[in-house]
Structures are given as structure tokens and as C-alpha cells.
Amino acid sequence: MPPDIVLPVLTAFGLTAVLLQLLMWGHRFLPVDHPNERSLHTRPVPRFGGLAILLGCALALASSSQPMSAWLWPVPLLAAISLIDDFVSLPTVPRFAVQIAVAAFFAWGLLGATWMLFPVLFGIVWMTNLYNFMDGSDGLAGCMALAGFAGYALLAWQGGDAELAMVCLVVCSATAAFLLRNLHPASVFMGDTGSIPLGFLAAAIGLIGVERGLWHGWVPFMMFLVFIADASVTLLRRLLRGERVWQAHRTHYYQRLVRMGLGHAGTARLYMAAMTGCAASAVMVQLTGPRFGGLLLAAWCLLFVLMGRRIDRRWRAYESTLKEGTQ
């Protein structure tokens, strides 16, 4: 790997680690996640890890010999509104308004006036938020970033796009430094400041790769299939039950697994295995040809359906046991 890519990658790791330590020293003045009835943790935990990740990435990219990628302009905007939300819990409307506006301008600049603009806009906003929904257990969102963006980096490098590969590797490196403090038992959380921009980047880089001809359109979907499947099925179920989908809850599959006894570490290992498998499948099919891509994607979806049904059965038994214990 060329030195002009290795240096920013190493810089991102080192700076993120240093920034996290500095922020930990001043954590009294920064956002803290206090446990409530919807939380999986039982003690207050600082939630500014995403700020260290983004600052580490920004400084590392700025130190590179390559110019800063112009398409990254939405990241600081989303980070700013998310940081405010981490401090004061903004209402849903202004947060979504900013996300939709940013996604609309980004999609317009990438695609122009086309019928694909609206489905792409929806996809960006959904990916941005589902990443935030799935950031509720130690190590989960960080592991997804490692698997997904590493897959993107490999395909971008194979396609000759050093700029996109470097951005993805820098994100991986900064996230790895964060994970050292976020694996169970986590001493710091990512917060909206990290999960919202990472979700946007997962969608944006996927679209840029398609637009540049680096990978097929199904690759971003498969790369982050684990998060997409869990969040989308959970949202659909809550919609069908007439629940307020924007409110925090504990009904995601990963939340059920943690509560049923698998724990944070066990759930992170299980999801990381699935994430790595999906990312590796996306890379493999892209490199060898798309002939079996649809079949492989269908196989993963079937596997997740079967796993979801098993978790549902165990969850019903678990709830019954809880009810019997309270009687």
C-alpha cells in the first residue's frame, strides 16, 4: 500500500485514540447516556466517541497529500446537528428536516434530475437513521463500520479508486481505535454524532461506488445487510402494530439477544460474524462476476429469516417466563 495512504490510516487511529483520552478527561462537560427503561446498559456512559472518530478522520484526511474529497461536505453538517442532539435531545422534525435536505442536495449533485432521485433520497435517509437505531449494544455499530467500510475499501482499491479506498480505510482505522473502548464493557458510546454520519457514509459511498462503476448496485445493500434487515423488519413490525416508530425501544433482534442472555459480547460476536460474511460475499461476487450475486443475496436473506423466526420463538418463551415470574 502506498505511503500516501498508509500515513493517513495510521494517523486516524492514533489521533482518534488520543482524542478519546482527552475527551474522557473532560467527560463531565460532554454528553452522557443515562440508563432508562429502554437501555441495555445499567450505568451512565459518556457518548462522545463519534466526535473523536470524526475529528480523527478529518485531521487524518487533511494531512494526506490528496485533496479533501468534495463529496464529504454533508458529514460535518450532520455531525453538527447530531452533536446538538446529543447535548439537548432535539425534536424529531428539525433533525429529519436537516437530514432530508442534506440527502436531497447530495443525491441531486450525484444523479441530477432523474426518477431515481426519490428512491435514492429515501435510501440515504433510511440508512442514516437505521445505523443510529442499531447503535444500542457494545461494539455493534463499530464492528459494522469495520466490516462494511473495509469491504468498500477493498473493492475501491481493486477498481483503481485510491481516493475512495483511502477514505474508507481512514474510517475503519478511526473506528478501530474507538472499538478499543467500546467493546463490552464499553467505557464510551458512539452517540448520534458518530452513528448518523457513519450511516450517511455507508449510503453515500455505496452510491458513489455505483456511479463510478466500482461495484454493482446490490453491493451496498449486501455489505450492510445485517443492519438493514434487523432495522427494517423491526420498523415494519412497529408500524403494523401502530407504534411510534421514532421513539426509542428494545425490540430489535440484537436487543432481544442481549436481554435473553447472549449478552453484549456474545451478540457483538454473532453479528460481527454475519457482517463479515455479508461483506466478504459482496466482495467475492463483485470480483468474480455478478452471475450468482442475486442467488447469494437471496441465500443470506433466507438465513436471516430463519434466524429471525428462531429468535422470535425464543423471545416469546422468554416473555412467558418473565410473566410467570412476576405473578
C-alpha positions as CSV (number, residue, x, y, z in Angstrom):
1,M,0.0,0.0,0.0
2,P,1.5,3.4,-0.9
3,P,2.8,5.6,1.9
4,D,0.4,8.4,1.0
5,I,-2.5,6.1,2.1
6,V,-0.7,4.3,4.9
7,L,0.1,7.5,6.7
8,P,-3.5,8.9,6.9
9,V,-4.7,5.5,8.0
10,L,-2.2,5.3,10.9
11,T,-2.8,8.9,11.7
12,A,-6.5,8.3,12.0
13,F,-6.0,5.5,14.5
14,G,-3.5,7.5,16.6
15,L,-5.5,10.8,16.6
16,T,-8.8,9.1,17.5
17,A,-7.2,7.2,20.4
18,V,-5.6,10.5,21.7
19,L,-8.8,12.5,21.2
20,L,-10.8,9.8,23.0
21,Q,-8.5,10.0,26.0
22,L,-8.6,13.8,26.1
23,L,-12.4,13.8,25.9
24,M,-12.6,11.2,28.7
25,W,-10.6,13.5,30.9
26,G,-13.2,16.2,30.2
27,H,-16.3,13.9,30.1
28,R,-18.1,15.9,32.8
29,F,-18.8,18.7,30.3
30,L,-19.8,16.3,27.5
31,P,-23.0,14.2,26.8
32,V,-23.6,11.2,29.0
33,D,-26.0,8.3,28.3
34,H,-28.0,7.7,31.5
35,P,-29.8,4.3,31.6
36,N,-33.6,4.2,31.4
37,E,-36.3,1.5,30.8
38,R,-35.2,1.2,27.2
39,S,-31.5,0.9,27.7
40,L,-29.4,-2.2,27.7
41,H,-26.7,-0.7,30.0
42,T,-27.1,-0.2,33.7
43,R,-24.7,2.7,34.4
44,P,-24.1,6.2,32.9
45,V,-21.7,6.0,30.0
46,P,-20.2,9.0,28.0
47,R,-21.5,9.2,24.4
48,F,-19.0,11.3,22.6
49,G,-17.0,8.6,20.8
50,G,-18.3,9.6,17.5
51,L,-16.9,13.1,17.9
52,A,-13.4,11.6,18.3
53,I,-13.9,9.3,15.3
54,L,-14.9,12.2,13.0
55,L,-12.2,14.5,14.2
56,G,-9.6,11.8,13.8
57,C,-10.8,11.1,10.3
58,A,-10.9,14.8,9.3
59,L,-7.4,15.5,10.6
60,A,-6.0,12.4,9.0
61,L,-7.5,13.2,5.6
62,A,-6.3,16.8,5.9
63,S,-2.8,15.5,6.5
64,S,-2.9,13.5,3.3
65,S,-1.2,14.6,0.1
66,Q,-4.5,14.2,-1.7
67,P,-7.1,17.0,-1.5
68,M,-10.0,16.6,0.8
69,S,-12.9,14.8,-1.1
70,A,-15.5,17.4,-2.0
71,W,-18.4,14.9,-1.6
72,L,-17.7,14.7,2.1
73,W,-19.4,18.1,2.7
74,P,-22.6,16.6,4.3
75,V,-20.6,14.9,7.1
76,P,-19.8,18.0,9.2
77,L,-23.4,19.3,8.8
78,L,-24.9,16.0,10.0
79,A,-22.3,15.8,12.8
80,A,-23.1,19.3,14.0
81,I,-26.9,18.7,14.2
82,S,-26.3,15.3,15.8
83,L,-23.8,16.8,18.4
84,I,-26.5,19.3,19.4
85,D,-29.0,16.4,19.7
86,D,-26.6,14.5,21.9
87,F,-26.5,17.5,24.2
88,V,-30.1,18.7,24.3
89,S,-32.2,16.0,22.6
90,L,-33.7,17.9,19.6
91,P,-37.3,17.2,18.5
92,T,-37.7,14.7,15.6
93,V,-38.8,17.3,13.0
94,P,-35.7,19.5,12.8
95,R,-33.4,16.5,12.9
96,F,-35.2,14.8,10.0
97,A,-35.5,18.1,8.1
98,V,-31.7,18.6,8.1
99,Q,-31.1,15.0,7.1
100,I,-33.6,15.2,4.2
101,A,-32.2,18.5,3.0
102,V,-28.6,17.2,3.1
103,A,-29.5,13.9,1.4
104,A,-31.5,15.7,-1.3
105,F,-28.7,18.1,-2.2
106,F,-26.2,15.2,-2.2
107,A,-28.4,13.0,-4.3
108,W,-29.1,15.8,-6.7
109,G,-25.4,16.6,-7.1
110,L,-24.7,12.9,-7.8
111,L,-27.6,11.9,-10.0
112,G,-29.1,15.1,-11.3
113,A,-32.8,15.3,-12.4
114,T,-33.9,11.6,-12.7
115,W,-36.7,9.4,-11.5
116,M,-34.1,7.6,-9.3
117,L,-33.7,10.7,-7.1
118,F,-36.6,10.0,-4.7
119,P,-35.8,6.3,-4.0
120,V,-32.1,7.2,-3.6
121,L,-33.1,10.1,-1.2
122,F,-35.2,7.7,0.8
123,G,-32.4,5.1,0.9
124,I,-29.9,7.7,2.2
125,V,-32.2,8.9,4.9
126,W,-33.1,5.4,5.9
127,M,-29.5,4.2,6.0
128,T,-28.5,7.3,8.0
129,N,-31.1,6.5,10.7
130,L,-31.1,2.8,10.8
131,Y,-27.4,2.9,11.6
132,N,-28.4,5.1,14.6
133,F,-31.2,2.6,15.5
134,M,-28.7,-0.2,15.6
135,D,-26.2,1.6,17.8
136,G,-27.5,0.3,21.0
137,S,-25.2,-2.5,22.2
138,D,-21.5,-2.5,23.0
139,G,-19.3,-2.8,19.9
140,L,-22.1,-3.4,17.4
141,A,-22.0,-0.2,15.3
142,G,-18.2,-0.1,15.4
143,C,-18.0,-3.7,14.2
144,M,-20.4,-2.9,11.3
145,A,-18.2,0.0,10.3
146,L,-15.1,-2.2,10.2
147,A,-16.8,-4.9,8.1
148,G,-18.7,-2.6,5.7
149,F,-16.1,0.1,5.1
150,A,-13.3,-2.5,4.8
151,G,-15.3,-4.2,2.1
152,Y,-15.8,-0.9,0.3
153,A,-12.1,-0.1,0.6
154,L,-11.1,-3.4,-0.9
155,L,-13.4,-3.0,-3.9
156,A,-12.4,0.6,-4.4
157,W,-8.7,-0.3,-4.4
158,Q,-9.3,-3.2,-6.8
159,G,-11.2,-0.7,-9.0
160,G,-8.3,1.7,-9.0
161,D,-10.0,4.4,-6.9
162,A,-7.3,5.3,-4.4
163,E,-9.2,8.3,-3.1
164,L,-12.3,6.3,-2.1
165,A,-10.3,3.5,-0.7
166,M,-8.3,5.9,1.5
167,V,-11.5,7.5,2.9
168,C,-12.9,4.0,3.7
169,L,-9.7,2.8,5.3
170,V,-9.4,6.0,7.4
171,V,-12.9,5.4,8.7
172,C,-12.0,1.8,9.5
173,S,-8.9,2.9,11.3
174,A,-10.6,5.6,13.4
175,T,-13.4,3.2,14.3
176,A,-10.9,0.5,15.4
177,A,-9.4,3.0,17.9
178,F,-12.9,3.7,19.2
179,L,-13.7,0.0,19.5
180,L,-10.9,-0.5,22.0
181,R,-13.0,1.5,24.4
182,N,-16.4,0.4,23.1
183,L,-16.2,-3.4,23.3
184,H,-18.0,-4.8,26.3
185,P,-17.9,-3.4,28.9
186,A,-17.9,-0.1,27.0
187,S,-16.4,2.9,28.6
188,V,-17.7,5.2,25.9
189,F,-20.5,5.2,23.4
190,M,-20.6,6.5,19.8
191,G,-23.6,8.7,20.2
192,D,-25.6,10.3,17.4
193,T,-22.5,12.3,16.4
194,G,-20.9,9.1,15.2
195,S,-23.8,6.9,14.2
196,I,-25.6,9.4,12.0
197,P,-22.6,10.4,9.8
198,L,-21.4,6.8,9.6
199,G,-24.9,5.8,8.4
200,F,-24.8,8.5,5.8
201,L,-21.3,7.5,4.7
202,A,-22.4,3.9,4.3
203,A,-25.1,5.0,1.8
204,A,-23.1,7.8,0.2
205,I,-20.0,5.7,-0.5
206,G,-22.2,2.9,-1.8
207,L,-23.8,5.3,-4.3
208,I,-20.6,6.9,-5.3
209,G,-19.1,3.4,-6.0
210,V,-22.0,2.5,-8.2
211,E,-21.8,5.9,-10.0
212,R,-18.1,5.4,-10.6
213,G,-18.6,1.9,-11.9
214,L,-16.6,0.3,-9.0
215,W,-19.4,-2.1,-8.0
216,H,-22.9,-3.2,-8.8
217,G,-26.0,-1.6,-7.2
218,W,-26.7,-4.5,-4.9
219,V,-23.2,-4.4,-3.3
220,P,-24.0,-1.6,-0.7
221,F,-27.2,-3.5,0.2
222,M,-25.4,-6.7,0.8
223,M,-22.4,-5.0,2.5
224,F,-24.7,-3.7,5.3
225,L,-27.4,-6.3,5.1
226,V,-27.2,-7.3,8.7
227,F,-28.2,-3.8,9.9
228,I,-30.6,-3.2,7.1
229,A,-32.5,-6.5,7.8
230,D,-32.7,-6.0,11.6
231,A,-33.8,-2.4,11.5
232,S,-36.2,-2.7,8.6
233,V,-38.0,-5.7,9.9
234,T,-38.3,-4.1,13.4
235,L,-39.6,-0.9,11.9
236,L,-42.2,-2.7,9.8
237,R,-43.5,-4.6,12.7
238,R,-43.8,-1.5,14.8
239,L,-45.6,0.3,12.0
240,L,-48.1,-2.6,11.7
241,R,-48.7,-2.5,15.5
242,G,-49.4,1.2,15.3
243,E,-46.4,2.2,17.5
244,R,-44.5,5.4,17.3
245,V,-41.5,4.3,15.3
246,W,-39.4,7.3,16.1
247,Q,-39.4,6.5,19.8
248,A,-36.6,4.5,21.5
249,H,-37.4,0.9,22.2
250,R,-35.9,-2.5,23.0
251,T,-37.4,-4.8,20.3
252,H,-34.5,-5.0,17.7
253,Y,-33.3,-8.5,17.3
254,Y,-29.9,-7.6,18.8
255,Q,-31.6,-6.1,21.8
256,R,-33.6,-9.3,22.3
257,L,-30.5,-11.4,22.1
258,V,-28.7,-9.3,24.7
259,R,-31.7,-9.4,27.1
260,M,-32.2,-13.2,26.6
261,G,-28.8,-13.9,27.9
262,L,-26.4,-13.8,25.0
263,G,-25.1,-10.5,26.4
264,H,-23.3,-7.6,24.7
265,A,-20.1,-9.5,23.9
266,G,-21.9,-12.6,22.5
267,T,-24.3,-10.5,20.4
268,A,-21.4,-8.5,19.0
269,R,-19.5,-11.7,18.1
270,L,-22.6,-13.2,16.4
271,Y,-23.3,-10.0,14.5
272,M,-19.7,-9.5,13.5
273,A,-19.6,-13.0,12.0
274,A,-22.7,-12.2,10.0
275,M,-21.4,-8.8,9.0
276,T,-18.1,-10.2,7.9
277,G,-19.8,-12.9,5.9
278,C,-22.1,-10.5,4.1
279,A,-19.2,-8.1,3.3
280,A,-17.0,-11.0,2.1
281,S,-19.8,-12.3,-0.1
282,A,-20.3,-8.8,-1.6
283,V,-16.6,-8.6,-2.4
284,M,-16.3,-12.1,-3.7
285,V,-19.2,-11.8,-6.1
286,Q,-18.1,-8.4,-7.3
287,L,-14.6,-9.7,-8.0
288,T,-15.7,-12.9,-9.6
289,G,-18.7,-11.7,-11.5
290,P,-22.3,-10.8,-10.7
291,R,-23.8,-14.1,-12.1
292,F,-24.6,-15.6,-8.7
293,G,-25.0,-12.3,-6.8
294,G,-28.8,-12.4,-6.7
295,L,-28.7,-16.1,-5.6
296,L,-26.2,-15.4,-2.8
297,L,-28.1,-12.3,-1.6
298,A,-31.3,-14.5,-1.5
299,A,-29.4,-17.1,0.5
300,W,-28.4,-14.6,3.1
301,C,-31.9,-13.2,3.3
302,L,-33.3,-16.7,3.8
303,L,-30.7,-17.4,6.5
304,F,-31.7,-14.2,8.3
305,V,-35.4,-15.1,8.0
306,L,-34.8,-18.5,9.6
307,M,-32.6,-16.9,12.4
308,G,-35.3,-14.2,13.0
309,R,-38.0,-16.8,13.4
310,R,-35.9,-18.8,15.9
311,I,-35.2,-15.6,17.9
312,D,-38.9,-14.8,17.8
313,R,-39.8,-18.2,19.2
314,R,-37.2,-17.9,22.0
315,W,-38.4,-14.4,22.7
316,R,-42.0,-15.5,23.2
317,A,-40.8,-18.2,25.6
318,Y,-38.6,-15.6,27.4
319,E,-41.5,-13.2,27.8
320,S,-43.8,-16.0,29.1
321,T,-41.1,-16.9,31.7
322,L,-40.9,-13.2,32.8
323,K,-44.7,-13.0,33.2
324,E,-44.8,-16.2,35.2
325,G,-42.0,-14.9,37.4
326,T,-44.0,-11.7,38.2
327,Q,-47.2,-13.5,39.1
